[in-house]
């Protein structure tokens, strides 16, 4: 198990970004959360196998149809145990 944290900027709030990430995280067997930040960005924390995290990273960078992902800061993160993938 390994973990990643992504901080995504652009038009990522109010466009279904967190639900989109949750759907793809569950398909990739990644646990964690997606939450809106006060400054308009979205933070995603994912825990799982390296292959699942790579797949999720691609979806985070693409975003749903009405999103406009401008930048993604990806970094290694602490492995934390989560039950599923939560929207916060």
C-alpha positions as a LaTeX table, in Angstrom:
\begin{tabular}{lrrr}
\hline
Residue & $x$ (\AA) & $y$ (\AA) & $z$ (\AA) \\
\hline
Unk1 & 0.00 & 0.00 & 0.00 \\
Unk2 & 1.09 & 3.50 & $-0.79$ \\
Unk3 & $-0.55$ & 6.92 & $-0.78$ \\
Unk4 & $-0.71$ & 10.10 & $-2.82$ \\
Unk5 & $-2.12$ & 13.55 & $-2.28$ \\
Unk6 & $-3.24$ & 15.74 & $-5.15$ \\
Unk7 & $-4.15$ & 19.43 & $-4.89$ \\
Unk8 & $-6.04$ & 20.45 & $-8.00$ \\
Unk9 & $-6.66$ & 24.02 & $-9.16$ \\
Unk10 & $-8.82$ & 25.47 & $-11.89$ \\
Unk11 & $-12.59$ & 25.23 & $-12.27$ \\
Unk12 & $-12.91$ & 22.23 & $-9.96$ \\
Unk13 & $-15.62$ & 23.26 & $-7.49$ \\
Unk14 & $-19.30$ & 23.18 & $-8.39$ \\
Unk15 & $-18.73$ & 20.90 & $-11.41$ \\
Unk16 & $-19.03$ & 17.44 & $-9.82$ \\
Unk17 & $-15.28$ & 16.98 & $-9.43$ \\
Unk18 & $-15.40$ & 15.24 & $-6.04$ \\
Unk19 & $-18.14$ & 12.80 & $-7.15$ \\
Unk20 & $-16.18$ & 12.06 & $-10.33$ \\
Unk21 & $-13.02$ & 11.33 & $-8.33$ \\
Unk22 & $-14.96$ & 9.16 & $-5.88$ \\
Unk23 & $-16.44$ & 7.06 & $-8.71$ \\
Unk24 & $-13.02$ & 6.45 & $-10.30$ \\
Unk25 & $-11.30$ & 5.85 & $-6.96$ \\
Unk26 & $-13.78$ & 3.11 & $-6.11$ \\
Unk27 & $-13.24$ & 1.49 & $-9.53$ \\
Unk28 & $-9.47$ & 1.64 & $-8.96$ \\
Unk29 & $-9.86$ & 0.16 & $-5.45$ \\
Unk30 & $-8.41$ & 3.30 & $-3.86$ \\
Unk31 & $-9.63$ & 4.55 & $-0.49$ \\
Unk32 & $-9.39$ & 8.11 & 0.82 \\
Unk33 & $-11.24$ & 11.37 & 0.33 \\
Unk34 & $-11.82$ & 14.39 & $-1.88$ \\
Unk35 & $-12.60$ & 17.76 & $-0.31$ \\
Unk36 & $-13.05$ & 21.34 & $-1.38$ \\
Unk37 & $-10.53$ & 23.83 & $-0.03$ \\
Unk38 & $-11.50$ & 27.36 & 0.93 \\
Unk39 & $-9.33$ & 28.84 & $-1.83$ \\
Unk40 & $-11.27$ & 27.07 & $-4.62$ \\
Unk41 & $-8.95$ & 24.10 & $-5.06$ \\
Unk42 & $-9.77$ & 20.44 & $-4.38$ \\
Unk43 & $-7.61$ & 18.13 & $-2.25$ \\
Unk44 & $-7.62$ & 14.40 & $-2.96$ \\
Unk45 & $-5.95$ & 11.82 & $-0.72$ \\
Unk46 & $-5.74$ & 8.29 & $-2.09$ \\
Unk47 & $-4.46$ & 5.06 & $-0.53$ \\
Unk48 & $-4.05$ & 1.84 & $-2.44$ \\
Unk49 & $-1.88$ & $-0.20$ & $-4.78$ \\
Unk50 & 0.48 & 1.72 & $-7.03$ \\
Unk51 & $-1.42$ & 0.71 & $-10.19$ \\
Unk52 & $-4.73$ & 1.98 & $-8.79$ \\
Unk53 & $-3.15$ & 5.27 & $-7.76$ \\
Unk54 & $-1.67$ & 5.73 & $-11.24$ \\
Unk55 & $-5.09$ & 5.19 & $-12.80$ \\
Unk56 & $-6.72$ & 7.62 & $-10.36$ \\
Unk57 & $-4.01$ & 10.20 & $-11.05$ \\
Unk58 & $-5.00$ & 10.22 & $-14.72$ \\
Unk59 & $-8.64$ & 10.90 & $-13.83$ \\
Unk60 & $-7.70$ & 13.61 & $-11.33$ \\
Unk61 & $-5.67$ & 15.35 & $-14.03$ \\
Unk62 & $-8.50$ & 15.10 & $-16.57$ \\
Unk63 & $-11.51$ & 15.97 & $-14.39$ \\
Unk64 & $-15.19$ & 15.65 & $-15.34$ \\
Unk65 & $-16.76$ & 17.22 & $-18.41$ \\
Unk66 & $-17.43$ & 20.71 & $-17.01$ \\
Unk67 & $-14.20$ & 21.02 & $-15.02$ \\
Unk68 & $-11.11$ & 22.85 & $-16.18$ \\
Unk69 & $-8.05$ & 21.42 & $-14.46$ \\
Unk70 & $-5.22$ & 23.95 & $-14.61$ \\
Unk71 & $-2.61$ & 22.57 & $-12.22$ \\
Unk72 & $-2.16$ & 19.42 & $-10.19$ \\
Unk73 & 0.35 & 19.20 & $-7.36$ \\
Unk74 & 0.95 & 15.48 & $-6.70$ \\
Unk75 & 3.06 & 14.22 & $-3.83$ \\
Unk76 & 3.64 & 11.14 & $-1.72$ \\
Unk77 & 1.38 & 11.06 & 1.33 \\
Unk78 & 0.92 & 9.24 & 4.59 \\
Unk79 & $-0.78$ & 5.85 & 4.37 \\
Unk80 & $-3.98$ & 6.19 & 6.40 \\
Unk81 & $-6.70$ & 3.57 & 6.74 \\
Unk82 & $-10.06$ & 4.68 & 5.29 \\
Unk83 & $-13.36$ & 2.88 & 4.90 \\
Unk84 & $-14.09$ & 3.50 & 1.24 \\
Unk85 & $-13.67$ & 6.81 & $-0.51$ \\
Unk86 & $-15.35$ & 9.80 & 1.12 \\
Unk87 & $-16.49$ & 13.18 & $-0.10$ \\
Unk88 & $-15.77$ & 15.78 & 2.55 \\
\hline
\end{tabular}
